[in-house]
Amino acid sequence: MIKNAFLIIAAAMICQGFTFQTTETVKKAEEKTVSTGSSKLDILKSLESGKTEESRIEDRKLENGKTDLEKVESSSEKEFERNHYWNQEEDSEYRDRGARHFRGHWSGVEFGLNNFTYSRSMNLPDAISYMSLDANHSLNFNLNFSQLSVGFSRHIGIVTGIGLTWNNYRFHEGNTIAIGSDGVISPVYNTGVTPPVKRSKFADLYLNIPALLEIQIPAGFDNHLNIAAGVIGGLKLNAWTKLVYENGEKSKINGDYNLNLLRGGVTARIGYQNFMLFGTYYLTPWFQELKGPSGYNLEPFEIGLAFTFND
C-alpha cells in the first residue's frame, strides 16, 4: 500500500516536472518568437528606413539634377544672349567701321560740253536763233575741291561737297548778247566790224553744292563700279561775254546778264574707280522771268568726263 502510494507521488512529481519543463520551453520559444519578430520588425523598419533614405537621396539627386539642368539652361540662355549681344555689337561695329571707310567720288576735275534747251528741246525758236551754239567748242570745266562722305556702309553713302563750274557757250557767228534798253537780253551783231570778230562766247561761273546717293559695286580686288545720283544747287558768282578779234585783240564785258542768282538741277554719274561719266541738267530757269533772250528762257545742261582724287 505504502509502495503504491510512493509510486503515485513519484509519478505526480515527474508529471509536474515535465509540465514545468514544457512550460519553460514554451516560454522560451515564445520569447524567441517574440525576439525573432522584433528582429524582423527592426529589419523591416531598417529596410523601410533605408528605402526612404534612398528615396530621399534619389529625390535629392533628381532635384539637384533638375537644378543643374536649370543652371545649364540658364547659363546657355545667358551665353546665347551674351553672344547675340556681342554679335550685334560686332555687326554694328563692322558696319560702323565700313561706313567710316566709305569714300565718295565728287572731289576732282571735270571736263565736258555744255548747251541748253528750250522747253526740253534742242531746237530753238527762230526769234532766238542768235543763241545757236557751236556745240563742239562750248566747253565746261569743273573743279570740285571739297568733299564730305557720310557712309551707311562700306559701299553706300551720301556725298556732298563744294565745287566751281565754268560754262563757256560759243556762238556760231561773231554775234554776242547784251541787255537791251527794255531790260531784256538782246543780240549784238558784229558783222562788218573792223577788225573782224574771230570768236564770240558767253560764259558764267557758279559755286555748286551737290547731295548725291552713291553706290559702289565691287568689281574685282579692291575695285568698284561707282553709281551716284542726286540734286545739285548753284550760286552765281559771275557772268561775262568775250570777243576775240582776228588781230588777236580781246574784249571782255562782265555783267549780270539777267541770270538768276540761284539754280538747281539733277545730276548723275557712273564710272570705274576714279574715272566717271557725268551729266547735269538744271531744272530752274536760267534767266530771270521774261528777261531772257527776247523774253524766252532756257535750261542749261552739261555732260563730260570726271577724274576724281578721293582715294
C-alpha positions as CSV (number, residue, x, y, z in Angstrom):
1,M,0.0,0.0,0.0
2,I,2.8,2.3,1.1
3,K,4.7,1.3,-2.0
4,N,1.8,2.1,-4.3
5,A,1.4,5.5,-2.6
6,F,5.1,6.2,-3.2
7,L,4.8,5.3,-6.9
8,I,1.8,7.6,-7.3
9,I,3.6,10.5,-5.6
10,A,6.7,9.9,-7.8
11,A,4.6,9.8,-10.9
12,A,2.9,13.0,-9.9
13,M,6.2,14.7,-9.3
14,I,7.6,13.6,-12.7
15,C,4.5,14.9,-14.5
16,Q,4.7,18.2,-12.7
17,G,8.4,18.5,-13.6
18,F,7.7,17.6,-17.2
19,T,4.9,20.1,-17.2
20,F,7.2,22.8,-15.8
21,Q,9.9,22.0,-18.3
22,T,7.3,22.1,-21.1
23,T,6.1,25.4,-19.9
24,E,9.6,26.8,-19.7
25,T,10.3,25.5,-23.2
26,V,7.1,27.1,-24.5
27,K,8.0,30.4,-22.8
28,K,11.5,30.3,-24.3
29,A,10.0,29.5,-27.7
30,E,7.6,32.4,-27.3
31,E,10.3,34.7,-26.2
32,K,12.5,33.5,-29.2
33,T,9.5,34.0,-31.4
34,V,8.9,37.5,-30.0
35,S,12.6,38.2,-30.3
36,T,12.6,36.9,-33.9
37,G,9.6,39.0,-34.7
38,S,11.2,42.0,-33.2
39,S,14.3,41.4,-35.2
40,K,12.2,41.0,-38.4
41,L,10.3,44.2,-37.4
42,D,13.5,46.0,-36.9
43,I,14.8,44.6,-40.2
44,L,11.7,45.8,-41.9
45,K,11.9,49.2,-40.3
46,S,15.5,49.3,-41.3
47,L,14.7,48.4,-44.8
48,E,11.9,50.9,-44.9
49,S,14.2,53.5,-43.4
50,G,16.9,52.6,-46.0
51,K,14.4,52.7,-48.8
52,T,13.2,56.1,-47.5
53,E,16.8,57.3,-47.3
54,E,17.5,56.1,-50.8
55,S,14.3,57.7,-52.0
56,R,15.4,60.9,-50.3
57,I,18.8,60.6,-51.9
58,E,17.2,59.9,-55.3
59,D,14.8,62.7,-54.9
60,R,17.7,65.0,-53.9
61,K,19.7,63.8,-57.0
62,L,16.7,64.5,-59.2
63,E,16.3,67.8,-57.6
64,N,20.0,68.5,-57.9
65,G,19.9,67.2,-61.5
66,K,17.0,69.4,-62.3
67,T,18.7,72.3,-60.6
68,D,21.9,71.6,-62.5
69,L,19.9,71.3,-65.8
70,E,18.1,74.6,-65.0
71,K,21.5,76.1,-64.2
72,V,22.9,74.8,-67.6
73,E,19.8,76.0,-69.5
74,S,20.0,79.3,-67.7
75,S,23.7,79.5,-68.4
76,S,23.1,78.6,-72.1
77,E,20.4,81.2,-72.4
78,K,22.7,83.8,-70.8
79,E,25.6,82.7,-73.1
80,F,23.3,82.9,-76.1
81,E,22.0,86.4,-75.1
82,R,25.6,87.5,-74.4
83,N,26.8,86.1,-77.8
84,H,23.8,87.6,-79.6
85,Y,24.5,90.9,-77.9
86,W,28.2,90.8,-78.8
87,N,27.4,89.6,-82.3
88,Q,25.1,92.5,-82.7
89,E,27.8,94.8,-81.3
90,E,30.4,93.2,-83.7
91,D,28.0,93.6,-86.7
92,S,27.2,97.1,-85.7
93,E,30.9,97.8,-85.2
94,Y,31.7,96.2,-88.5
95,R,29.0,98.3,-90.2
96,D,30.2,101.4,-88.5
97,R,33.8,100.6,-89.4
98,G,32.8,100.0,-93.0
99,A,30.7,103.2,-93.0
100,R,33.7,105.2,-91.8
101,H,35.8,103.8,-94.7
102,F,33.2,104.9,-97.3
103,R,34.6,107.4,-99.8
104,G,32.5,109.1,-102.4
105,H,33.5,110.3,-105.9
106,W,32.9,114.1,-106.1
107,S,36.2,115.9,-105.5
108,G,38.3,116.1,-108.6
109,V,38.3,117.8,-112.0
110,E,35.7,117.5,-114.7
111,F,35.8,118.3,-118.4
112,G,32.8,118.3,-120.7
113,L,30.5,120.1,-123.1
114,N,27.6,122.3,-122.2
115,N,24.5,123.5,-124.1
116,F,20.9,124.5,-123.3
117,T,17.4,123.6,-124.3
118,Y,14.1,125.4,-124.8
119,S,11.1,123.6,-123.4
120,R,13.2,120.4,-123.2
121,S,14.1,120.7,-126.9
122,M,17.4,121.4,-128.6
123,N,15.5,123.2,-131.4
124,L,15.4,127.0,-130.6
125,P,12.7,129.3,-131.8
126,D,13.6,131.4,-134.8
127,A,13.3,134.5,-132.6
128,I,16.4,133.5,-130.6
129,S,18.4,131.8,-133.4
130,Y,21.3,134.2,-132.5
131,M,21.7,131.9,-129.4
132,S,22.6,128.9,-131.5
133,L,25.9,127.4,-130.3
134,D,29.0,125.8,-131.8
135,A,28.4,122.7,-129.6
136,N,31.9,121.2,-130.2
137,H,33.6,124.3,-128.7
138,S,31.1,125.1,-125.9
139,L,33.2,123.7,-123.1
140,N,32.6,123.1,-119.5
141,F,35.2,122.8,-116.7
142,N,34.5,121.9,-113.1
143,L,36.8,122.0,-110.1
144,N,35.4,120.1,-107.1
145,F,37.8,120.9,-104.3
146,S,35.9,119.8,-101.2
147,Q,34.1,116.6,-100.4
148,L,32.2,115.1,-97.4
149,S,31.2,111.4,-97.4
150,V,28.7,110.0,-95.0
151,G,28.6,106.3,-95.2
152,F,25.7,104.0,-94.4
153,S,28.0,101.0,-95.1
154,R,31.3,100.4,-96.9
155,H,29.7,100.7,-100.3
156,I,26.7,103.0,-99.8
157,G,26.6,106.6,-98.6
158,I,25.8,110.3,-99.2
159,V,28.3,112.5,-100.8
160,T,28.4,116.3,-100.8
161,G,31.0,119.0,-101.2
162,I,31.8,122.3,-102.9
163,G,32.9,122.9,-106.4
164,L,33.2,125.6,-109.1
165,T,31.8,125.4,-112.6
166,W,32.8,127.4,-115.6
167,N,30.4,127.2,-118.6
168,N,31.5,128.6,-122.0
169,Y,28.8,128.9,-124.7
170,R,30.5,129.5,-128.1
171,F,28.2,131.3,-130.5
172,H,28.1,130.2,-134.2
173,E,28.7,133.6,-135.6
174,G,30.5,136.6,-134.3
175,N,27.4,137.9,-132.7
176,T,27.1,138.3,-128.9
177,I,24.4,139.3,-126.4
178,A,23.8,142.3,-124.1
179,I,21.0,143.8,-122.0
180,G,18.8,146.0,-124.2
181,S,17.1,149.2,-123.3
182,D,14.0,147.2,-122.4
183,G,15.9,145.2,-119.8
184,V,15.7,142.0,-121.9
185,I,18.7,140.1,-123.3
186,S,19.1,141.1,-127.0
187,P,21.5,140.2,-129.8
188,V,24.5,142.2,-130.8
189,Y,25.6,141.5,-134.4
190,N,29.2,142.1,-135.2
191,T,29.1,141.8,-138.9
192,G,31.1,144.4,-140.8
193,V,33.1,145.5,-137.8
194,T,36.8,146.1,-138.0
195,P,38.8,144.2,-137.1
196,P,36.5,141.2,-137.8
197,V,35.4,139.0,-134.9
198,K,37.0,135.6,-134.8
199,R,35.3,134.1,-131.8
200,S,32.4,135.1,-129.5
201,K,31.2,133.4,-126.3
202,F,29.0,133.9,-123.3
203,A,30.4,132.4,-120.0
204,D,29.3,132.1,-116.4
205,L,30.8,130.9,-113.1
206,Y,28.9,129.1,-110.4
207,L,29.6,127.8,-106.9
208,N,28.0,124.3,-106.7
209,I,26.9,122.1,-103.8
210,P,25.6,118.6,-104.5
211,A,23.8,116.0,-102.5
212,L,24.4,112.5,-104.0
213,L,23.5,109.0,-103.1
214,E,26.4,106.8,-104.2
215,I,26.5,103.0,-104.5
216,Q,29.8,101.3,-105.1
217,I,29.6,97.8,-106.6
218,P,32.6,95.6,-106.0
219,A,34.3,94.6,-109.3
220,G,37.4,92.6,-108.6
221,F,40.0,93.1,-105.9
222,D,39.5,96.4,-104.2
223,N,37.9,97.9,-107.4
224,H,34.5,99.3,-107.7
225,L,31.8,100.3,-110.2
226,N,30.5,103.6,-108.9
227,I,27.0,104.9,-109.5
228,A,25.7,108.2,-108.0
229,A,22.7,110.4,-108.5
230,G,21.1,113.3,-106.7
231,V,20.5,117.0,-106.8
232,I,22.8,120.0,-107.2
233,G,22.5,123.6,-106.4
234,G,24.4,126.6,-107.8
235,L,25.2,130.1,-106.7
236,K,26.1,132.6,-109.5
237,L,29.4,134.3,-109.0
238,N,30.0,136.0,-112.3
239,A,29.0,136.2,-115.9
240,W,30.6,137.8,-119.0
241,T,30.8,137.9,-122.7
242,K,34.1,137.7,-124.6
243,L,35.1,138.6,-128.1
244,V,38.3,137.6,-129.8
245,Y,39.2,139.5,-133.0
246,E,41.2,138.4,-136.0
247,N,44.1,140.6,-135.0
248,G,44.4,139.0,-131.6
249,E,42.6,141.7,-129.6
250,K,40.2,140.6,-126.9
251,S,37.2,142.3,-125.4
252,K,35.6,141.0,-122.1
253,I,32.5,142.5,-120.6
254,N,31.3,141.4,-117.1
255,G,27.7,141.8,-116.2
256,D,24.6,140.4,-114.6
257,Y,23.0,139.4,-117.9
258,N,19.7,138.8,-116.1
259,L,20.8,135.4,-114.8
260,N,19.1,134.1,-111.7
261,L,21.2,134.2,-108.6
262,L,20.4,130.5,-107.7
263,R,19.8,127.5,-109.9
264,G,19.1,123.9,-109.1
265,G,19.1,120.6,-111.1
266,V,19.6,116.9,-111.1
267,T,22.9,115.2,-111.7
268,A,24.1,111.6,-112.2
269,R,27.5,109.9,-112.7
270,I,28.8,106.4,-113.3
271,G,32.3,105.1,-113.6
272,Y,35.0,102.7,-112.6
273,Q,37.3,103.6,-109.8
274,N,38.3,107.3,-110.3
275,F,37.1,107.7,-113.9
276,M,33.5,108.9,-114.1
277,L,31.0,110.0,-116.8
278,F,28.7,112.7,-115.5
279,G,25.7,114.6,-116.6
280,T,23.8,117.6,-115.1
281,Y,20.5,119.1,-116.1
282,Y,19.3,122.4,-114.5
283,L,15.6,122.5,-114.0
284,T,15.2,126.0,-112.8
285,P,15.0,128.9,-115.3
286,W,18.5,130.1,-116.3
287,F,17.4,133.7,-116.8
288,Q,15.0,135.9,-114.8
289,E,11.4,135.6,-115.9
290,L,10.7,137.3,-119.2
291,K,14.2,138.8,-119.2
292,G,16.0,136.0,-121.1
293,P,16.9,136.2,-124.8
294,S,14.0,138.0,-126.4
295,G,11.8,137.1,-123.4
296,Y,12.5,133.3,-123.7
297,N,14.0,131.2,-121.1
298,L,16.5,128.4,-121.4
299,E,17.6,125.4,-119.3
300,P,21.4,124.6,-119.5
301,F,22.9,121.1,-119.2
302,E,26.4,119.7,-119.2
303,I,27.9,116.2,-119.9
304,G,31.5,115.1,-119.6
305,L,34.3,113.1,-118.0
306,A,35.4,113.3,-114.4
307,F,38.7,112.4,-112.8
308,T,38.3,112.1,-109.0
309,F,41.0,112.0,-106.4
310,N,39.2,110.7,-103.4
311,D,41.3,107.5,-103.0
